[in-house]
Amino acid sequence: MANPSKTLYVGSFRHVLDAKNRLTIPARWRFAGDEAADSYLALPQDGHLLVLPPLEIERLYDKLASKALGDTAAQASIQKLFSQAFSFGCDKQGRVGLPEAMLRSVGIEKEALCVGSLTKFTIWNPARWEQQNPAVAGENVEALMRRMDI
């Protein structure tokens, strides 16, 4: 049986950014307390934003906090990673204001595509999503599952 505290990020949702660069997070991907604090962490990836919800942030925190302070390579990587990150929560309408520089860095202008990835989700420029994923786009579910060895 599924744990009710775990959100399942499935599907894809296309949204238009408003004049303030706010994006609506799909309702089924939100949870109680979104607007109370920074609930998500966005990290620019290769052409998209990786968005980590609280459970994934907790896992990342535990893993990175255990790195030795004397491990200069690990500490430098952590600094680099989090210098580019943005934490946010949703307003009461489920919108998030994403920094313009972050949106530009991944090519998002007016439209964005939120793509589920089980425990997290990504935000893409819709055209870039289509260009980046042509091999997967034509595959049926059975072929995708074979590729992932499930």
C-alpha positions in Angstrom: 0.0 0.0 0.0 1.3 3.5 -0.9 2.5 5.8 1.9 0.1 8.8 1.9 3.0 11.1 2.8 4.7 10.3 -0.4 3.6 12.2 -3.5 3.8 10.3 -6.8 5.0 12.6 -9.6 3.5 11.2 -12.8 2.3 12.7 -16.0 3.2 15.9 -17.7 1.6 19.3 -17.5 2.0 22.3 -19.8 1.6 25.7 -18.3 2.0 29.3 -19.4 4.1 31.6 -17.1 2.3 34.7 -16.0 3.8 38.2 -16.2 5.7 37.7 -12.9 7.3 34.5 -14.1 5.0 32.4 -11.9 4.4 28.8 -12.8 1.5 26.8 -11.5 2.6 23.5 -9.9 0.1 20.7 -10.8 -2.5 20.4 -8.0 -1.9 16.6 -7.6 1.9 17.4 -7.0 1.2 19.8 -4.2 0.8 18.9 -0.5 -0.4 20.6 2.7 2.0 23.2 3.8 3.4 24.2 0.4 2.9 27.9 1.1 4.2 27.8 4.7 7.9 27.3 3.8 10.4 26.5 1.2 9.1 23.1 0.1 10.9 22.5 -3.1 14.5 22.8 -4.4 15.2 23.6 -8.0 18.5 22.8 -9.6 19.5 23.8 -13.2 20.4 20.7 -15.1 21.3 20.1 -18.7 18.5 22.1 -20.4 15.9 21.8 -17.6 15.2 22.4 -13.9 15.3 19.4 -11.6 12.8 20.0 -8.7 13.2 18.1 -5.5 10.2 17.9 -3.1 10.7 17.7 0.7 11.4 13.9 0.9 14.1 14.1 -1.8 15.6 17.2 -0.2 15.8 15.3 3.1 17.6 12.4 1.4 20.0 14.8 -0.3 20.5 16.7 3.0 21.4 13.5 4.9 23.8 12.3 2.2 25.6 15.7 1.7 25.7 16.6 5.4 27.7 13.4 6.1 30.5 14.6 3.9 33.6 15.4 5.9 34.5 19.0 6.2 38.1 18.1 5.3 36.9 16.6 2.0 37.6 19.7 0.0 36.5 18.2 -3.3 33.1 17.2 -1.8 32.7 20.6 -0.1 33.6 22.5 -3.3 31.0 20.4 -5.2 28.3 21.1 -2.6 29.1 24.8 -2.8 28.9 24.8 -6.6 25.6 22.8 -6.5 23.8 25.0 -4.0 25.1 28.3 -5.4 23.0 27.5 -8.4 19.9 26.2 -6.5 16.7 28.0 -5.6 14.3 26.9 -2.9 10.6 27.8 -3.0 7.1 27.2 -1.9 3.8 27.6 -3.6 1.3 30.4 -2.9 -2.3 29.6 -2.2 -3.0 29.2 -5.9 -0.2 26.7 -6.3 2.1 29.2 -8.2 5.8 29.5 -7.7 7.9 32.5 -8.8 11.1 31.3 -10.5 14.0 33.6 -10.9 14.3 35.0 -14.5 18.0 34.1 -14.7 17.2 30.5 -13.8 14.5 30.3 -16.4 16.7 31.8 -19.0 19.5 29.4 -18.2 17.3 26.5 -19.3 15.5 28.2 -22.1 12.1 28.7 -20.5 10.4 31.8 -21.7 6.6 31.8 -21.7 5.6 28.1 -21.6 6.9 25.4 -19.3 6.3 21.7 -19.2 6.3 20.0 -15.8 7.3 16.3 -16.3 6.9 13.7 -13.5 9.7 11.4 -12.6 8.3 9.3 -9.7 9.9 10.9 -6.7 10.7 14.3 -8.2 9.8 16.3 -11.3 11.5 18.5 -14.0 10.5 21.7 -15.7 11.3 22.1 -19.4 10.9 24.4 -22.3 8.3 22.3 -24.2 10.3 22.5 -27.5 13.5 21.5 -25.7 11.7 18.5 -24.1 10.7 17.3 -27.6 14.2 17.7 -29.0 15.9 16.1 -26.0 13.7 13.0 -25.8 13.0 11.8 -29.4 14.2 8.3 -28.7 11.8 7.9 -25.8 8.9 9.7 -27.3 8.1 6.9 -29.8 8.6 4.0 -27.4 5.7 2.2 -25.8 5.5 1.5 -22.1 6.7 -2.1 -22.6 9.8 -1.0 -24.4 10.6 1.6 -21.8 10.2 -0.9 -19.0 12.6 -3.3 -20.7 15.1 -0.5 -21.1 14.9 0.1 -17.4 15.1 -3.6 -16.6 11.8 -3.7 -14.7 
